[in-house]
Amino acid sequence: MIGRLNHVAIAVKDLAAATALYRDTLGARVSQPLPQPEHGVTVVFVELPNTKVELLEPLGAESPIGKFLERNADGGIHHICYEVDDILAARDRLKAQGARVLGTGEPRIGAHGKPVLFLHPKDFTGTLVELEQA
């Protein structure tokens, strides 16, 4: 059901510093910051030959990344994202198998402009999983 790894998301306290680290120290190509107010984050994508790293900085007082950083002051891996061919079919199959879909259970548009869903980390060995329509 799952396809390729789309990205690994890392929560950061300082997006500019994290971007500079990946760009200047590691020599990676990075995107411009992209505010995503509906998700409570600003993102920068680090483009790699085989996938992406998504740097996440809190945006707004109710940001889920802000809450994550309260528990993990240095930041760290927040979630992994897999591509699926049909997000609604994937959701329905996962729910039928007992997996919990976060939020309303309906896909929202993510930072790539495609539908996304998040799956409860307790159902996936402690890892928050994002599914993105390929």
N, CA, C and O of each residue as an XYZ file, in Angstrom:
536
protein
N       0.824     -1.194      0.000
C       0.000      0.000      0.000
C       0.868      1.258      0.000
O       0.609      2.192     -0.758
N       1.905      1.284      0.854
C       2.722      2.500      0.875
C       3.737      2.454     -0.259
O       4.224      1.395     -0.654
N       4.029      3.626     -0.756
C       5.008      3.762     -1.823
C       6.318      4.282     -1.278
O       6.775      3.860     -0.216
N       6.906      5.183     -1.996
C       8.232      5.658     -1.616
C       8.174      6.586     -0.410
O       7.134      7.168     -0.102
N       9.299      6.709      0.257
C       9.452      7.658      1.355
C       9.473      9.051      0.753
O      10.361      9.376     -0.035
N       8.502      9.874      1.117
C       8.439     11.229      0.577
C       9.367     12.157      1.330
O      10.129     12.906      0.719
N       9.309     12.116      2.681
C      10.207     12.951      3.479
C      10.258     12.493      4.925
O       9.399     11.754      5.405
N      11.296     12.961      5.596
C      11.436     12.847      7.042
C      11.345     14.273      7.569
O      12.066     15.154      7.102
N      10.462     14.507      8.541
C      10.240     15.847      9.070
C      10.972     16.015     10.394
O      10.898     15.157     11.274
N      11.681     17.134     10.521
C      12.444     17.448     11.719
C      11.936     18.767     12.284
O      11.912     19.782     11.587
N      11.529     18.747     13.555
C      11.098     19.965     14.242
C      12.333     20.736     14.683
O      13.277     20.166     15.231
N      12.312     22.049     14.434
C      13.454     22.900     14.791
C      12.966     24.159     15.501
O      11.864     24.646     15.245
N      13.800     24.673     16.391
C      13.476     25.923     17.097
C      13.753     27.135     16.224
O      13.042     28.136     16.309
N      14.781     27.052     15.384
C      15.234     28.187     14.583
C      15.383     27.727     13.137
O      16.386     27.118     12.766
N      14.378     28.025     12.337
C      14.354     27.561     10.952
C      15.510     28.135     10.132
O      16.098     27.428      9.315
N      15.835     29.395     10.341
C      16.932     30.014      9.575
C      18.258     29.323      9.887
O      19.047     29.059      8.980
N      18.507     29.031     11.156
C      19.755     28.366     11.543
C      19.806     26.940     10.998
O      20.846     26.494     10.513
N      18.686     26.229     11.078
C      18.645     24.855     10.569
C      18.824     24.842      9.049
O      19.515     23.978      8.510
N      18.206     25.794      8.366
C      18.353     25.889      6.917
C      19.806     26.149      6.546
O      20.343     25.524      5.632
N      20.441     27.076      7.262
C      21.848     27.391      6.996
C      22.737     26.172      7.233
O      23.689     25.945      6.486
N      22.436     25.393      8.263
C      23.213     24.189      8.551
C      23.154     23.219      7.371
O      24.186     22.723      6.920
N      21.970     22.954      6.882
C      21.832     22.021      5.758
C      22.422     22.593      4.469
O      23.058     21.869      3.703
N      22.217     23.885      4.228
C      22.698     24.515      2.993
C      24.201     24.718      3.030
O      24.906     24.307      2.109
N      24.703     25.355      4.096
C      26.097     25.802      4.126
C      27.058     24.731      4.636
O      28.168     24.602      4.121
N      26.646     23.970      5.634
C      27.532     22.959      6.205
C      27.473     21.659      5.422
O      28.507     21.059      5.131
N      26.262     21.219      5.079
C      26.098     19.951      4.370
C      26.035     20.102      2.852
O      26.108     19.106      2.131
N      25.901     21.327      2.360
C      25.893     21.566      0.923
C      24.629     21.133      0.212
O      24.668     20.818     -0.978
N      23.507     21.111      0.915
C      22.246     20.664      0.325
C      21.504     21.824     -0.338
O      21.700     22.990      0.004
N      20.646     21.467     -1.298
C      19.713     22.440     -1.881
C      18.525     22.557     -0.944
O      17.970     21.552     -0.501
N      18.138     23.795     -0.644
C      17.010     24.027      0.261
C      16.019     24.967     -0.409
O      16.384     25.807     -1.232
N      14.755     24.802     -0.033
C      13.700     25.666     -0.568
C      13.634     26.959      0.237
O      14.303     27.105      1.260
N      12.837     27.869     -0.230
C      12.509     29.057      0.544
C      11.530     28.645      1.649
O      10.808     27.662      1.486
N      11.491     29.370      2.759
C      10.498     29.065      3.799
C       9.077     29.200      3.244
O       8.770     30.124      2.492
N       8.231     28.263      3.631
C       6.854     28.227      3.161
C       5.916     28.194      4.366
O       5.755     27.140      4.982
N       5.295     29.320      4.716
C       4.344     29.314      5.837
C       3.126     28.465      5.500
O       2.578     28.552      4.401
N       2.711     27.644      6.458
C       1.530     26.789      6.317
C       0.630     27.057      7.523
O       0.549     26.222      8.424
N      -0.052     28.213      7.556
C      -0.829     28.577      8.746
C      -1.907     27.560      9.106
O      -2.228     27.404     10.284
N      -2.477     26.860      8.116
C      -3.510     25.875      8.417
C      -2.950     24.655      9.152
O      -3.703     23.893      9.757
N      -1.629     24.471      9.099
C      -0.970     23.375      9.812
C      -0.149     23.880     11.004
O       0.394     23.079     11.765
N      -0.056     25.204     11.168
C       0.678     25.774     12.291
C       2.187     25.646     12.176
O       2.880     25.542     13.188
N       2.706     25.651     10.950
C       4.151     25.499     10.737
C       4.630     26.370      9.589
O       3.858     26.783      8.724
N       5.927     26.635      9.610
C       6.645     27.125      8.444
C       7.621     26.026      8.076
O       8.305     25.488      8.946
N       7.694     25.686      6.797
C       8.530     24.569      6.359
C       9.601     25.034      5.385
O       9.420     25.995      4.636
N      10.718     24.323      5.421
C      11.764     24.411      4.406
C      12.059     22.977      3.997
O      12.224     22.103      4.848
N      12.126     22.740      2.700
C      12.453     21.405      2.209
C      13.921     21.346      1.820
O      14.428     22.197      1.091
N      14.586     20.319      2.326
C      15.964     20.008      1.954
C      15.857     18.910      0.905
O      15.358     17.819      1.179
N      16.333     19.214     -0.298
C      16.171     18.275     -1.403
C      17.392     17.363     -1.504
O      18.526     17.823     -1.631
N      17.127     16.060     -1.445
C      18.167     15.044     -1.549
C      17.935     14.237     -2.819
O      16.845     14.301     -3.388
N      18.925     13.484     -3.278
C      18.729     12.720     -4.515
C      17.573     11.720     -4.449
O      16.925     11.472     -5.465
N      17.302     11.142     -3.280
C      16.306     10.084     -3.199
C      15.084     10.425     -2.356
O      14.140      9.636     -2.316
N      15.068     11.580     -1.675
C      13.920     11.975     -0.858
C      14.117     13.418     -0.411
O      14.941     14.140     -0.971
N      13.364     13.831      0.591
C      13.492     15.184      1.144
C      13.524     15.110      2.668
O      13.044     14.154      3.277
N      14.101     16.142      3.257
C      13.976     16.394      4.689
C      13.123     17.646      4.794
O      13.361     18.625      4.087
N      12.135     17.619      5.672
C      11.246     18.756      5.878
C      11.582     19.359      7.244
O      11.385     18.719      8.277
N      12.088     20.585      7.239
C      12.370     21.293      8.487
C      11.108     22.039      8.889
O      10.538     22.774      8.083
N      10.665     21.854     10.139
C       9.411     22.423     10.631
C       9.674     23.382     11.781
O      10.311     23.017     12.769
N       9.185     24.606     11.651
C       9.262     25.596     12.730
C       7.832     25.969     13.122
O       6.971     26.107     12.253
N       7.573     26.133     14.418
C       6.215     26.502     14.840
C       5.757     27.817     14.210
O       6.547     28.741     14.019
N       4.474     27.878     13.894
C       3.842     29.093     13.384
C       2.534     29.272     14.145
O       1.566     28.550     13.904
N       2.506     30.229     15.061
C       1.306     30.481     15.851
C       1.344     29.772     17.192
O       2.092     28.815     17.394
N       0.519     30.265     18.100
C       0.506     29.774     19.486
C       0.006     28.338     19.605
O       0.384     27.642     20.547
N      -0.823     27.880     18.689
C      -1.404     26.537     18.773
C      -0.683     25.518     17.899
O      -1.234     24.457     17.604
N       0.523     25.821     17.488
C       1.264     24.942     16.596
C       1.563     23.592     17.240
O       2.055     23.543     18.367
N       1.273     22.497     16.539
C       1.655     21.190     17.081
C       3.174     21.044     17.211
O       3.658     20.284     18.049
N       3.915     21.769     16.386
C       5.378     21.718     16.480
C       5.852     22.454     17.728
O       6.836     22.050     18.347
N       5.161     23.529     18.103
C       5.481     24.214     19.356
C       5.311     23.283     20.540
O       6.143     23.267     21.447
N       4.243     22.513     20.537
C       4.000     21.542     21.614
C       5.080     20.457     21.610
O       5.548     20.047     22.673
N       5.474     19.993     20.435
C       6.534     18.997     20.312
C       7.837     19.550     20.889
O       8.545     18.849     21.612
N       8.153     20.816     20.566
C       9.395     21.415     21.050
C       9.374     21.665     22.560
O      10.430     21.709     23.191
N       8.184     21.828     23.146
C       8.102     21.942     24.605
C       8.575     20.647     25.260
O       9.207     20.678     26.316
N       8.273     19.522     24.641
C       8.666     18.212     25.183
C      10.064     17.795     24.736
O      10.711     16.977     25.390
N      10.528     18.357     23.622
C      11.827     18.006     23.026
C      12.559     19.309     22.693
O      12.563     19.756     21.546
N      13.165     19.899     23.694
C      13.706     21.260     23.577
C      14.729     21.422     22.451
O      14.855     22.508     21.885
N      15.452     20.363     22.124
C      16.455     20.459     21.058
C      15.882     20.166     19.681
O      16.604     20.214     18.686
N      14.590     19.862     19.614
C      13.982     19.475     18.349
C      14.228     18.007     18.077
O      14.610     17.258     18.976
N      14.013     17.598     16.854
C      14.244     16.205     16.484
C      13.250     15.718     15.459
O      12.413     16.479     14.973
N      13.348     14.445     15.135
C      12.467     13.865     14.125
C      11.030     13.905     14.634
O      10.734     13.429     15.729
N      10.151     14.474     13.832
C       8.750     14.633     14.187
C       7.876     13.562     13.540
O       7.042     12.952     14.208
N       8.067     13.330     12.229
C       7.277     12.302     11.534
C       7.979     11.858     10.262
O       8.938     12.477      9.801
N       7.464     10.758      9.711
C       7.905     10.305      8.397
C       6.690     10.286      7.477
O       5.566     10.050      7.919
N       6.927     10.533      6.212
C       5.834     10.615      5.243
C       6.050      9.619      4.115
O       7.096      9.593      3.465
N       5.027      8.801      3.906
C       5.026      7.834      2.808
C       3.990      8.256      1.773
O       2.951      8.828      2.103
N       4.296      7.964      0.532
C       3.335      8.221     -0.537
C       2.402      7.025     -0.691
O       2.801      5.876     -0.504
N       1.148      7.323     -1.038
C       0.153      6.293     -1.369
C      -0.536      6.710     -2.665
O      -0.676      7.899     -2.954
N      -0.965      5.715     -3.437
C      -1.633      6.025     -4.703
C      -3.028      6.587     -4.499
O      -3.459      7.466     -5.246
N      -3.733      6.091     -3.502
C      -5.123      6.497     -3.261
C      -5.294      6.712     -1.762
O      -5.431      5.750     -1.006
N      -5.285      7.955     -1.336
C      -5.283      8.247      0.098
C      -6.582      7.813      0.782
O      -6.554      7.387      1.936
N      -7.704      7.915      0.095
C      -8.969      7.497      0.706
C      -9.030      5.978      0.866
O      -9.490      5.481      1.894
N      -8.573      5.249     -0.135
C      -8.534      3.790     -0.026
C      -7.563      3.364      1.072
O      -7.845      2.435      1.829
N      -6.418      4.046      1.156
C      -5.443      3.738      2.213
C      -6.049      4.003      3.584
O      -5.908      3.187      4.495
N      -6.722      5.136      3.736
C      -7.364      5.470      5.007
C      -8.377      4.404      5.401
O      -8.379      3.923      6.533
N      -9.230      4.045      4.463
C     -10.287      3.078      4.756
C      -9.702      1.719      5.129
O     -10.194      1.064      6.047
N      -8.668      1.297      4.431
C      -8.025      0.016      4.733
C      -7.389      0.052      6.122
O      -7.529     -0.894      6.897
N      -6.692      1.144      6.434
C      -6.040      1.262      7.739
C      -7.053      1.299      8.875
O      -6.868      0.640      9.898
N      -8.120      2.066      8.698
C      -9.157      2.134      9.737
C      -9.808      0.770      9.951
O     -10.108      0.397     11.086
N     -10.028      0.029      8.871
C     -10.620     -1.301      8.985
C      -9.713     -2.255      9.758
O     -10.178     -3.227     10.354
N      -8.415     -1.962      9.739
C      -7.446     -2.785     10.463
C      -7.174     -2.241     11.868
O      -6.318     -2.767     12.579
N      -7.902     -1.183     12.274
C      -7.782     -0.664     13.625
C      -6.854      0.514     13.811
O      -6.694      0.988     14.936
N      -6.241      1.002     12.759
C      -5.358      2.165     12.873
C      -6.189      3.426     13.087
O      -7.286      3.563     12.546
N      -5.653      4.334     13.875
C      -6.332      5.596     14.154
C      -5.791      6.704     13.250
O      -4.584      6.933     13.173
N      -6.701      7.376     12.577
C      -6.362      8.534     11.751
C      -6.599      9.761     12.609
O      -7.656      9.901     13.224
N      -5.615     10.654     12.651
C      -5.727     11.839     13.488
C      -6.621     12.899     12.845
O      -6.865     12.873     11.638
N      -7.101     13.823     13.664
C      -7.966     14.896     13.189
C      -9.349     14.364     12.851
O      -9.865     13.463     13.513
N      -9.935     14.936     11.813
C     -11.290     14.545     11.419
C     -11.321     13.231     10.650
O     -12.383     12.638     10.459
N     -10.152     12.783     10.214
C     -10.098     11.586      9.372
C     -10.199     11.898      7.900
O     -10.060     11.013      7.056
N     -10.443     13.164      7.591
C     -10.507     13.589      6.191
C      -9.160     14.184      5.792
O      -8.540     14.892      6.586
N      -8.698     13.906      4.567
C      -7.427     14.480      4.116
C      -7.472     16.006      4.095
O      -8.502     16.617      3.810
N      -6.329     16.594      4.404
C      -6.128     18.042      4.274
C      -5.030     18.260      3.250
O      -4.251     17.349      2.968
N      -4.964     19.443      2.699
C      -3.924     19.749      1.720
C      -2.636     20.077      2.471
O      -2.615     20.944      3.345
N      -1.559     19.367      2.113
C      -0.265     19.539      2.766
C       0.622     20.537      2.050
O       0.192     21.227      1.126
N       1.863     20.602      2.492
C       2.821     21.586      1.982
C       3.171     21.390      0.510
O       3.632     22.328     -0.140
N       2.959     20.186     -0.026
C       3.222     19.939     -1.443
C       1.988     20.165     -2.304
O       2.011     19.916     -3.510
N       0.895     20.644     -1.675
C      -0.342     20.878     -2.414
C      -1.134     19.611     -2.686
O      -2.023     19.608     -3.537
N      -0.821     18.528     -1.970
C      -1.501     17.246     -2.167
C      -2.198     16.842     -0.874
O      -1.810     17.299      0.201
N      -3.224     15.989     -0.958
C      -3.932     15.538      0.248
C      -3.017     14.712      1.159
O      -2.233     13.883      0.697
N      -3.142     14.968      2.473
C      -2.358     14.243      3.473
C      -3.249     13.825      4.640
O      -4.288     14.433      4.899
N      -2.821     12.778      5.334
C      -3.430     12.308      6.579
C      -2.305     11.938      7.536
O      -1.209     11.578      7.106
N      -2.578     12.027      8.834
C      -1.617     11.581      9.837
C      -2.215     10.407     10.601
O      -3.414     10.372     10.880
N      -1.354      9.447     10.935
C      -1.748      8.248     11.655
C      -1.156      8.272     13.057
O      -0.025      8.717     13.251
N      -1.911      7.799     14.023
C      -1.513      7.874     15.433
C      -0.208      7.120     15.671
O      -0.070      5.972     15.248
N       0.753      7.758     16.348
C       2.040      7.086     16.581
C       1.936      5.812     17.423
O       2.760      4.910     17.268
N       0.955      5.722     18.297
C       0.829      4.513     19.120
C       0.466      3.290     18.282
O       0.654      2.156     18.724
N      -0.049      3.513     17.083
C      -0.388      2.407     16.193
C       0.773      2.025     15.276
O       0.686      1.035     14.549
N       1.874      2.811     15.305
C       2.993      2.603     14.385
C       4.325      2.702     15.117
O       5.189      3.509     14.775
N       4.462      1.864     16.123
C       5.698      1.726     16.911
C       6.270      3.062     17.391
O       7.484      3.269     17.374
N       5.390      3.957     17.816
C       5.826      5.235     18.375
C       6.190      6.291     17.357
O       6.761      7.321     17.715
N       5.872      6.056     16.092
C       6.237      6.992     15.027
C       4.983      7.629     14.435
O       4.063      6.931     14.010
N       4.957      8.955     14.413
C       3.890      9.671     13.728
C       4.105      9.475     12.224
O       5.172      9.792     11.699
N       3.091      8.953     11.539
C       3.188      8.660     10.104
C       2.242      9.585      9.347
O       1.070      9.726      9.695
N       2.779     10.206      8.312
C       1.987     10.995      7.386
C       1.856     10.212      6.091
O       2.831      9.640      5.603
N       0.656     10.186      5.540
C       0.429      9.623      4.207
C       0.114     10.782      3.268
O      -0.668     11.675      3.597
N       0.742     10.749      2.091
C       0.509     11.787      1.088
C       0.104     11.135     -0.219
O       0.725     10.171     -0.668
N      -0.948     11.674     -0.824
C      -1.382     11.186     -2.138
C      -0.260     11.415     -3.138
O       0.241     12.533     -3.263
N       0.139     10.369     -3.850
C       1.228     10.479     -4.826
C       0.764     11.218     -6.071
O       1.544     11.407     -7.004
